[in-house]
């Protein structure tokens, strides 16, 4: 059995799990007005960016580490990993009997596009002739660590180095499904006996001109001019696109007997993981929800659970026209009549879409819902889409006995991942 013993986050709602949870239950949005230089020229005006004061705290905490000079993604990863390890009561730099063997402890992280120091390269390409002669004259204008800091495996490597996690280590890059696939991969590694403990999740940050323009060009980003906190409205008839967020979510997965032996608190149990590929279009889900349907079915089969055992789904819920209808259809195809008994919400309405990292914080919220029998609302759901006709916990938090839940993540390219979380008994 694989249990969850630690949680860590950094989002636009704050740096502390309990602060995130309290604000989420109260329907407080972390989405705010874009504050980059020349922001008034951007078609995107709403983002789920981490507060400047919180960003300064994260930078100060890791000022002497290899990660610095604006590496937002990596620093968020280090912060969330440290928070999760502290929450789990793990000490990796001591020698007492409670210290796990380092080579039995691992890290599996999600990674998106390397964007940390691309501004150096962007500036050089813009200002210099892009040819070999120009490069030989001007290469010193590019920061020497620009490429190193964009390596996909950098967060996982630095977490392992900082906290002495010398065992199983991997990086998953599957677009917006990455963090959920990282958690699913970690779950299976612990279940197989490859590790006793794995820190798993994701971190991402693309709130910069390069990142924003990608999603505008893909016609995926919301360009609404209404109040930023109201722009992200999953399952609503007036939804107009995703709102980009940033941050990290990391959990500690642990083999049950190992956790019990050391007296760890246990939040919940992971019992199933499913993953599929739409193989349809790079920028659109299968409109019939077939890939998402099979992802959830595979997770339920892995968990050996019946359809009526699922009480709650933390949806991918991107606030895009195509995703929300396809996910709703997939849920109805999987659960049939029981679909109308399942409570569903979207965390993205509160914190934005963390891209490769999105499944991390959403899995933390799912775990807390199972542990505490409370569901945060899907805010801004004022005009229900007739095609989205399930129970999305609109606007107000709810108490509900949550025995078992699913956390969904679906990514560009058609990647799908579903995780089953059960109350620990």
ABEGO torsion letter per residue (X at the ends): XBBBABBBBBBAAEABAAAAAAAAAAGBBABBBBABBGAAABABABBBBBBAAAAAAAAAAAAABABBGGBAAAAAAAAAAAAAAAAAGBBAABABAABBBAAABBBBBBBBBBAAAAAAAAAAAAABBBBAAAAAAAAAABBAAAAAAABAAAAAAAAAAAAGBABBBBBBBBEAAAAAAAAAAAAAAAAAGABABBBBEBBBBABBAAAAAAAAAAGABBABABBAAAABBBGBAABAEBBBBBEBBBBBBBBAAAAAAAGBBBABBBABBBBBBAGBBAABBBAAGAAAAAAAAAAAAAAGBBAAABABBBBAGAGBAAAAAAAAAAAAAAAEAAAAABBBBBAAAAAEBAEAAAAAAAAAAAAAAAAAGBBBBBBGBABBBAABABBAGBGBBBBBBBABBBBBBBBBGGBBBBBBBBBBX
